[in-house]
Every structure is written in structure tokens, then in C-alpha cells.
Amino acid sequence: MEATAETLPWSNLKKIAFRFAATYFIIYMGASASEMVGAPFEPVVQWVGKSILHMSTPIDAKQNGSGDTSYYYVVQFISMVLTVVASIVWTIADRRRTSYHRMLYWITAMVRYYLAFFLLVYGYSKFSGGQFSTPGLARLIQPYGESSPMGLAWTFLGFSPAFGVFMGVFESLGGVLMLFRRTTLLGACIATTVTTNIVLINFCYDVPVKLFSSHLLLMCIFVIAVGGKRLLDFFLFNKPVPPEVLSPVFHSRKWKITRIVVKIFFILFVTVFPIVLIINENAEYGDEAKPALYGIYAVQEFIRNNDTIPPLTTDSTRWDKLLIEYEGSAVLYTMTGQKKFVALETDTALKILTMYSYNDTAHKYTLSYTFADSTLMVNGLWKQDTVSIRMHLYDEKKLLLVNRGFHWINEYPFNR
């Protein structure tokens, strides 16, 4: 429902529901905006967590990629309490009002633009591969059983860039359609379908964006509910649905021009700013040049202090694999399956590797290396021992997940 001259009174239940929804969305979007400039309400959140919710430990307010931390749940609790109190006060103070047609227009507009912005942000990120990246070396050799539910989902979604683009197209389409009154209902229907899928993935695969994605879905449902009667009449009650009357928001020429200018500004903001965010993110975390010794190396011979160490699966000191995927780091896999993340400095001119633990930068170990015919030879001091290690570069393209490819014709199901 958009701004019209309609003056039909609302039922008490509808008025109460609107007051609650309007208050909640304003508080939620305000809290979301405040976090973008440094979360100034952290002391309040800490006090509520300690004094009201009796949380035993201080709340960590640092952003770490999770939207489901204790901090966000306390913010959610505060938002709900404020919404209930404000709705009660509003109902008592404004009990004589018969409807909120014009306020409904403005609240819906706020929700539409909020949705459009984040739908475009997440949609654009899928085009650039920033959200679901192609499975890396460590992920490719990780057993299924050792992956987290979220890791499994990200591997599944990141394996096919085409599928990611497909998701991004419909997220972005829903966002763009939300920007215009004539296409709002269609955009809300598309966005609801896409967002429902996202919410289910977040809940079913323990992705820590449950709160935020649920709010996006709730907002989509709200926008649909505004024009929901027309949908019900068309799809369910088999009634004719006349065109929606899009009354002018403002009647004076000055305010009409102002509205057009502001709308253009907002459209440019919600469509261009997400692109800037993605470009900056890709510049900071984008694809880096592969390190000189990039690859998965399987240890074929491990000599320590002139003794050849057999590949016993109970030996936690013998290397099994060396994985070099990112510049400046490596992963050591022992025979027991333990992973050790180490810093790695490579001098390709002198053919020297410098390795050390991130927790102990005072003790660095220097090893010389040679690489030829897919064989990496490493010699030098490791910990307290002299080692000579021969490793073979494994071709990750031989992995089934990488080389299977796409087939129009499958005579038999290829399920491995």
C-alpha cells in the first residue's frame, strides 16, 4: 500500500501491529546504522548483559565476521524491550487516530531502501566471487567429516561460480525492483524467495548470520503484507485486481522536485556504494599472486639425524604433507593428521625457506631447498634436528571434484 488519499479507518489490531512493526524497524535500522560508525552504545549493551541478563563474562564487541555473537543477541533483546515499551506508549498517546496511511508509506519506503541496499551488496559480492570463493588446496584435501557445517556449505556454493552468479542475479534483481513503487511488490516476492533460501542455509548449516538474514526476510514479508490483499485476491480468492493507484506523495511542485532529487540520490547510493564496497574488499582481500612453491607436497622420504623415519600413522613428529597456498604461510600435516600452521618466508634467489611458529617468532628455522621435476628437496635444521625431506608435488587437478567437469549426458549416476 502506497501513499493515497484513502481515509478508511483501521481496526485496532491493525493499528497495534503497525505501531509495533514501525517502531521495531526504526530501532533495528537505527542500531544497524550506529554499528557502522563504531557501535557507540557498547557500554549500554555491557550493562544490560551484566545487570539484567546476568551474563557471567564481559561481552566481546569486536566484529569478527559473526552476526550471531552474544553482543548482537543482547542488542536484539534491548531492541525488543524498547519496541514493546514504545508501542505501548504510542498506543496510549495516539489512541484516537483512525489510520496511519501516510506513515505506512514512509516506513515502507525506509524498509524498501534498506532491503535494496543489502540485497545489492550481497548480490554484487556473488558476481565477484567474494562471498563464495572457489575451494582452495586446504579445503580440497580436507576430509568431509572434518569440515564444519558452514565449511561444507561454502564449499558447495563456492564450487560452482555459475550457481553463485545465479543467486546474485536474483538478489540484485529483487533489490533493484524494491527501489520503485511500481515494481515493489514484484521485488518483494523475488526477494522473499531468495532470502528464505538464504535463511534456511544459515539455520541448517550453522552460518552465523541468522539474526541479520532473518530480519531481511521479515522486512520482505512486511513489504508483501502491505500489498498482500491484492496478491490474495489474485492467487487465492479468484477476484479481479484493479491497477494499484500510485497517488503523488507531494502535491506542490517544490516538494515534487525535492522528492525526485532525493530519490535519485538514494538510488545512486544504494546501487553504486555496494559496488565501491565490493571493489575495496576485493582490493584488500582479493586474489593474491600464488607463492613460488604453491601446491600440495606429499612427503616421500623423511630423514632425521641421518635416520630414515618410517611413515607410521602414530608418529606425530614426522611430516606427512606440506601445503603452501598463500604467501607467507604454510600448513604442516603430521602422520597423525594434526595440522600445524606456520609462517613461511621463501627466498627464491638463495633457495632458502625460513619457517617458524606464529606463537614463537624468536625461533626461526632455515632450510635450503631445491625443486625440479615436481620434487621438492628440503635440508636443514628443524627444531632440534637435522632433517632431509623429499616431497612430491601433487597435482590437485587429479582430484575428482576438480576434474569431473560438466556433462550433458550421464549414462549412469556418477555419485562418489
C-alpha positions as CSV (number, residue, x, y, z in Angstrom):
1,M,0.0,0.0,0.0
2,E,1.5,3.3,-1.0
3,A,0.5,6.9,0.0
4,T,-3.0,7.6,-1.1
5,A,-5.9,9.8,-0.2
6,E,-7.6,6.8,1.4
7,T,-9.1,7.6,4.8
8,L,-10.8,4.3,5.7
9,P,-10.3,3.6,9.4
10,W,-8.1,0.7,10.5
11,S,-9.0,-2.0,13.0
12,N,-7.4,-1.8,16.5
13,L,-5.4,-4.9,15.8
14,K,-4.0,-3.5,12.5
15,K,-3.1,-0.2,14.3
16,I,-1.3,-2.0,17.1
17,A,0.5,-4.3,14.6
18,F,1.6,-1.3,12.6
19,R,2.9,0.6,15.6
20,F,4.9,-2.4,16.7
21,A,6.4,-3.1,13.3
22,A,7.2,0.6,12.6
23,T,8.8,1.0,16.0
24,Y,10.8,-2.2,15.7
25,F,12.1,-1.5,12.1
26,I,13.1,2.1,13.1
27,I,15.0,0.9,16.1
28,Y,16.6,-2.0,14.2
29,M,17.8,0.1,11.3
30,G,19.0,2.7,13.7
31,A,21.0,0.2,15.7
32,S,22.4,-1.2,12.4
33,A,23.5,2.2,11.2
34,S,25.1,3.0,14.6
35,E,27.3,-0.1,14.3
36,M,28.6,1.2,11.0
37,V,30.1,4.2,12.8
38,G,31.6,2.4,15.8
39,A,28.8,1.0,18.0
40,P,28.5,3.9,20.4
41,F,26.1,2.0,22.6
42,E,28.6,-0.6,23.7
43,P,28.5,0.5,27.4
44,V,24.7,0.1,27.5
45,V,25.0,-3.3,25.9
46,Q,27.6,-4.3,28.5
47,W,25.5,-3.1,31.4
48,V,22.3,-4.9,30.2
49,G,24.3,-8.1,29.7
50,K,25.8,-8.0,33.2
51,S,23.0,-6.4,35.3
52,I,19.8,-7.6,33.6
53,L,20.7,-10.8,31.8
54,H,23.3,-11.8,34.4
55,M,25.9,-12.8,31.9
56,S,29.0,-14.0,33.8
57,T,31.6,-12.8,31.4
58,P,32.1,-9.4,29.6
59,I,30.6,-9.2,26.1
60,D,33.2,-9.1,23.3
61,A,32.0,-6.3,21.0
62,K,34.7,-6.8,18.4
63,Q,33.4,-7.6,14.9
64,N,34.8,-10.9,13.7
65,G,32.5,-11.8,10.8
66,S,29.8,-13.4,13.0
67,G,26.5,-11.7,13.3
68,D,25.2,-14.0,16.0
69,T,27.6,-13.1,18.9
70,S,26.4,-12.5,22.4
71,Y,26.7,-8.8,21.7
72,Y,24.2,-9.0,18.9
73,Y,21.7,-11.0,20.9
74,V,21.9,-8.5,23.7
75,V,21.2,-5.7,21.2
76,Q,18.3,-7.8,20.0
77,F,17.0,-8.1,23.5
78,I,17.3,-4.3,24.0
79,S,15.6,-3.6,20.7
80,M,12.6,-5.8,21.6
81,V,12.2,-4.2,25.0
82,L,12.3,-0.7,23.6
83,T,9.9,-1.7,20.9
84,V,7.3,-3.1,23.4
85,V,7.6,-0.1,25.6
86,A,7.4,2.5,22.8
87,S,4.5,0.7,21.2
88,I,2.5,0.7,24.4
89,V,3.2,4.4,25.0
90,W,2.4,5.2,21.3
91,T,-0.9,3.3,21.6
92,I,-2.0,5.1,24.7
93,A,-0.9,8.6,23.5
94,D,-2.4,8.2,20.0
95,R,-5.4,6.0,20.6
96,R,-7.8,8.4,18.9
97,R,-6.1,8.1,15.5
98,T,-8.0,6.0,13.0
99,S,-5.3,5.1,10.5
100,Y,-1.6,5.6,9.5
101,H,-1.8,5.6,5.7
102,R,0.9,8.2,5.1
103,M,3.2,6.9,7.9
104,L,2.8,3.5,6.4
105,Y,4.1,4.9,3.1
106,W,7.3,6.3,4.7
107,I,8.0,3.2,6.8
108,T,7.6,1.0,3.8
109,A,9.9,3.3,1.8
110,M,12.6,3.1,4.5
111,V,12.3,-0.7,4.6
112,R,12.4,-0.9,0.8
113,Y,15.6,1.1,0.6
114,Y,17.3,-0.8,3.4
115,L,16.4,-4.1,1.8
116,A,17.6,-2.8,-1.6
117,F,21.0,-1.8,-0.3
118,F,21.8,-5.1,1.4
119,L,20.3,-7.2,-1.4
120,L,22.6,-5.4,-3.8
121,V,25.6,-5.7,-1.5
122,Y,25.2,-9.5,-1.2
123,G,24.2,-9.8,-4.9
124,Y,27.2,-7.9,-6.2
125,S,29.5,-9.9,-3.9
126,K,28.4,-13.1,-5.6
127,F,29.3,-11.8,-9.0
128,S,32.9,-11.1,-7.9
129,G,33.3,-14.4,-6.0
130,G,33.9,-12.5,-2.8
131,Q,31.3,-14.4,-0.7
132,F,31.8,-17.9,-2.0
133,S,35.3,-18.5,-3.2
134,T,36.5,-21.5,-5.2
135,P,37.6,-24.3,-2.8
136,G,41.3,-23.9,-2.1
137,L,44.0,-26.5,-1.6
138,A,43.4,-27.0,2.1
139,R,39.7,-27.4,1.5
140,L,40.2,-29.9,-1.3
141,I,42.3,-32.3,0.8
142,Q,40.1,-31.9,3.9
143,P,38.0,-35.0,4.8
144,Y,34.3,-34.4,4.7
145,G,34.0,-35.4,8.3
146,E,36.4,-32.7,9.5
147,S,34.6,-29.8,7.8
148,S,32.2,-27.7,9.7
149,P,28.6,-27.4,8.5
150,M,29.4,-23.8,7.3
151,G,32.6,-25.0,5.6
152,L,30.6,-27.7,3.8
153,A,28.0,-25.2,2.7
154,W,30.7,-22.7,1.5
155,T,32.5,-25.5,-0.4
156,F,29.2,-26.5,-2.1
157,L,28.3,-23.0,-3.0
158,G,31.8,-21.9,-4.0
159,F,32.4,-24.9,-6.2
160,S,30.2,-23.5,-9.0
161,P,30.7,-19.8,-9.9
162,A,27.7,-20.1,-12.2
163,F,25.4,-21.0,-9.3
164,G,26.8,-18.1,-7.3
165,V,26.1,-15.7,-10.2
166,F,22.6,-17.1,-10.4
167,M,21.9,-16.4,-6.8
168,G,23.5,-12.9,-7.2
169,V,21.3,-12.1,-10.2
170,F,18.1,-12.7,-8.3
171,E,19.3,-11.0,-5.1
172,S,20.2,-7.9,-7.1
173,L,17.0,-8.0,-9.2
174,G,14.9,-8.1,-6.0
175,G,17.0,-5.1,-4.7
176,V,16.6,-3.0,-7.9
177,L,12.8,-3.7,-8.1
178,M,12.5,-2.5,-4.5
179,L,13.6,1.0,-5.5
180,F,10.5,1.8,-7.4
181,R,6.9,1.9,-6.2
182,R,5.5,0.3,-9.4
183,T,7.8,-2.8,-9.0
184,T,7.9,-3.0,-5.2
185,L,5.5,-5.9,-4.9
186,L,7.3,-8.0,-7.6
187,G,10.7,-7.2,-6.0
188,A,9.4,-8.2,-2.6
189,C,8.2,-11.5,-3.9
190,I,11.5,-12.3,-5.6
191,A,13.5,-11.1,-2.5
192,T,11.3,-13.2,-0.2
193,T,12.0,-16.3,-2.2
194,V,15.8,-15.7,-2.4
195,T,16.0,-14.6,1.3
196,T,14.1,-17.6,2.5
197,N,16.6,-19.8,0.8
198,I,19.5,-17.9,2.5
199,V,17.8,-18.1,5.9
200,L,17.4,-21.8,5.6
201,I,21.1,-22.2,4.6
202,N,22.1,-20.1,7.6
203,F,20.0,-22.1,10.1
204,C,20.6,-25.6,8.6
205,Y,24.3,-25.1,8.1
206,D,25.0,-23.1,11.3
207,V,26.1,-19.9,9.4
208,P,26.4,-17.1,11.9
209,V,24.2,-14.6,10.0
210,K,21.0,-16.0,11.3
211,L,19.8,-12.8,13.1
212,F,20.5,-10.5,10.2
213,S,19.2,-12.7,7.4
214,S,16.0,-13.3,9.5
215,H,15.5,-9.6,9.7
216,L,15.8,-9.2,6.0
217,L,13.2,-11.9,5.4
218,L,10.9,-10.3,8.0
219,M,11.2,-7.0,6.1
220,C,10.4,-8.7,2.8
221,I,7.3,-10.2,4.4
222,F,6.3,-6.8,5.7
223,V,6.6,-5.2,2.2
224,I,4.5,-8.1,0.8
225,A,1.9,-7.7,3.6
226,V,1.4,-4.0,2.7
227,G,0.1,-5.1,-0.7
228,G,-0.8,-8.6,0.4
229,K,-4.6,-8.2,-0.1
230,R,-4.1,-7.8,-3.9
231,L,-2.0,-10.9,-4.0
232,L,-4.6,-12.9,-2.1
233,D,-7.4,-11.7,-4.3
234,F,-5.5,-12.7,-7.4
235,F,-3.9,-16.0,-6.4
236,L,-6.3,-17.4,-3.8
237,F,-9.8,-15.8,-3.9
238,N,-10.0,-15.6,-7.7
239,K,-11.1,-11.9,-7.6
240,P,-10.3,-9.2,-10.2
241,V,-7.4,-7.0,-9.1
242,P,-7.6,-3.4,-10.4
243,P,-4.4,-1.5,-11.0
244,E,-2.8,0.0,-7.9
245,V,-3.4,3.7,-7.5
246,L,0.0,5.4,-7.0
247,S,-1.1,8.7,-5.7
248,P,1.5,11.5,-5.7
249,V,3.5,11.8,-2.5
250,F,3.6,15.5,-2.6
251,H,1.3,18.0,-4.3
252,S,3.4,21.2,-4.5
253,R,5.9,21.5,-7.3
254,K,8.8,22.3,-5.0
255,W,8.4,19.2,-2.9
256,K,7.9,17.1,-6.0
257,I,11.2,18.3,-7.4
258,T,12.8,17.7,-4.0
259,R,11.5,14.2,-3.9
260,I,12.9,13.4,-7.3
261,V,16.3,14.7,-6.4
262,V,16.4,12.9,-3.1
263,K,15.2,9.7,-4.8
264,I,17.9,9.9,-7.5
265,F,20.5,10.4,-4.8
266,F,19.3,7.4,-2.8
267,I,19.1,5.2,-5.9
268,L,22.7,6.1,-6.9
269,F,23.8,5.5,-3.3
270,V,22.2,2.0,-2.9
271,T,23.4,0.9,-6.4
272,V,26.9,2.5,-6.6
273,F,28.0,2.3,-2.9
274,P,27.7,-1.5,-2.8
275,I,30.0,-1.7,-5.9
276,V,32.5,0.5,-4.1
277,L,32.4,-1.7,-1.1
278,I,33.0,-4.9,-3.2
279,I,35.8,-3.2,-5.1
280,N,37.6,-2.1,-1.9
281,E,37.1,-5.5,-0.3
282,N,38.5,-7.3,-3.4
283,A,41.4,-4.9,-3.4
284,E,42.1,-5.8,0.2
285,Y,41.3,-9.5,0.3
286,G,41.3,-10.3,-3.4
287,D,43.2,-12.9,-5.3
288,E,46.9,-12.6,-4.5
289,A,49.8,-13.9,-6.6
290,K,50.5,-17.6,-5.9
291,P,53.6,-18.2,-3.9
292,A,56.6,-19.6,-5.6
293,L,56.2,-23.1,-4.2
294,Y,52.4,-23.2,-4.4
295,G,51.0,-26.7,-4.1
296,I,50.4,-29.8,-2.1
297,Y,53.6,-31.8,-1.3
298,A,53.4,-35.4,-0.2
299,V,56.4,-36.5,1.9
300,Q,58.0,-39.5,0.3
301,E,61.2,-39.7,2.5
302,F,61.8,-38.1,5.9
303,I,65.4,-38.4,7.2
304,R,66.0,-37.0,10.7
305,N,69.5,-37.0,12.2
306,N,70.6,-39.4,9.4
307,D,67.8,-41.9,10.3
308,T,65.1,-42.6,7.8
309,I,61.8,-42.3,9.7
310,P,59.1,-44.7,8.6
311,P,55.6,-43.3,7.8
312,L,53.8,-44.6,10.9
313,T,50.4,-43.2,11.4
314,T,51.1,-42.9,15.1
315,D,54.1,-40.6,14.7
316,S,53.1,-37.0,15.4
317,T,56.6,-35.7,14.6
318,R,57.1,-37.0,11.1
319,W,55.7,-34.8,8.3
320,D,53.0,-36.3,6.0
321,K,52.2,-33.3,3.8
322,L,53.3,-29.7,3.3
323,L,50.7,-27.4,1.9
324,I,51.7,-24.0,0.5
325,E,48.7,-22.0,-0.6
326,Y,49.2,-18.4,0.5
327,E,52.2,-16.1,0.5
328,G,53.9,-16.1,3.9
329,S,52.3,-19.2,5.4
330,A,52.2,-22.9,5.1
331,V,50.4,-25.9,6.8
332,L,52.3,-28.9,8.0
333,Y,50.3,-32.2,8.3
334,T,51.8,-34.8,10.6
335,M,51.3,-38.6,10.2
336,T,48.6,-38.4,12.9
337,G,46.6,-36.0,10.9
338,Q,47.4,-33.0,13.0
339,K,47.6,-29.6,11.2
340,K,50.3,-27.1,12.2
341,F,50.1,-23.6,10.8
342,V,53.5,-22.0,10.4
343,A,54.9,-18.8,8.9
344,L,56.9,-19.3,5.8
345,E,59.4,-17.0,4.2
346,T,60.8,-18.0,0.8
347,D,64.0,-16.7,-0.8
348,T,63.8,-17.9,-4.4
349,A,67.2,-16.4,-5.2
350,L,69.1,-18.2,-2.5
351,K,66.7,-21.2,-2.4
352,I,66.1,-20.8,1.3
353,L,63.0,-21.4,3.4
354,T,62.5,-19.8,6.8
355,M,59.9,-21.4,8.9
356,Y,58.6,-20.6,12.4
357,S,55.6,-20.8,14.6
358,Y,53.3,-17.8,14.8
359,N,53.4,-18.2,18.6
360,D,57.2,-18.3,18.8
361,T,58.8,-15.8,16.4
362,A,62.1,-15.9,18.3
363,H,63.0,-19.4,17.0
364,K,63.2,-19.4,13.2
365,Y,64.4,-22.4,11.2
366,T,66.3,-22.1,8.0
367,L,66.2,-24.8,5.4
368,S,67.7,-24.9,1.9
369,Y,65.6,-26.3,-0.9
370,T,65.7,-27.5,-4.5
371,F,62.8,-28.0,-6.8
372,A,62.9,-30.0,-10.0
373,D,60.6,-32.4,-11.8
374,S,57.8,-32.0,-9.3
375,T,60.2,-33.0,-6.5
376,L,60.9,-30.6,-3.6
377,M,64.1,-31.4,-1.5
378,V,64.4,-29.6,1.9
379,N,67.5,-29.8,4.0
380,G,68.5,-28.0,7.2
381,L,67.6,-27.6,10.8
382,W,64.1,-28.2,12.0
383,K,63.5,-27.7,15.7
384,Q,66.5,-29.5,17.3
385,D,67.1,-31.9,14.5
386,T,68.8,-32.0,11.2
387,V,66.4,-33.1,8.5
388,S,66.4,-34.0,4.9
389,I,63.0,-34.3,3.4
390,R,62.0,-35.4,-0.1
391,M,58.5,-34.4,-1.2
392,H,56.5,-34.8,-4.4
393,L,54.2,-32.1,-5.8
394,Y,50.7,-33.5,-6.0
395,D,48.6,-32.3,-9.0
396,E,45.4,-31.0,-7.5
397,K,43.8,-31.3,-10.9
398,K,43.7,-35.0,-10.4
399,L,41.2,-34.6,-7.6
400,L,37.8,-35.8,-8.7
401,L,36.0,-32.6,-7.5
402,V,38.3,-30.5,-9.8
403,N,38.5,-32.7,-12.9
404,R,35.0,-34.1,-13.1
405,G,33.5,-31.2,-15.0
406,F,30.1,-30.8,-16.5
407,H,28.3,-33.5,-18.6
408,W,25.1,-33.1,-20.6
409,I,24.8,-36.9,-20.9
410,N,25.3,-39.2,-18.0
411,E,24.6,-42.9,-18.8
412,Y,24.8,-43.7,-15.1
413,P,24.7,-41.5,-11.9
414,F,28.2,-40.5,-11.1
415,N,27.9,-40.2,-7.3
416,R,31.2,-40.7,-5.5
